[in-house]
Amino acid sequence: MTGSSPFFPPSDDTVDQQCTEEQRKFNHVIDAVNALHTRHGFLSDEFPTL
């Protein structure tokens, strides 16, 4: 039995899965920002005070 209590800390597999899921979400955000920059340019080009 695994869980987040101090008596049953998450297993290494669970931690790896969480890291992989977080990395996948992070990569998705980076890909979306890169696509935005490709289509519209950097926001700092339009808003020099940023």
Helices and strands as residue ranges (DSSP letters): H 12-40, H 43-46
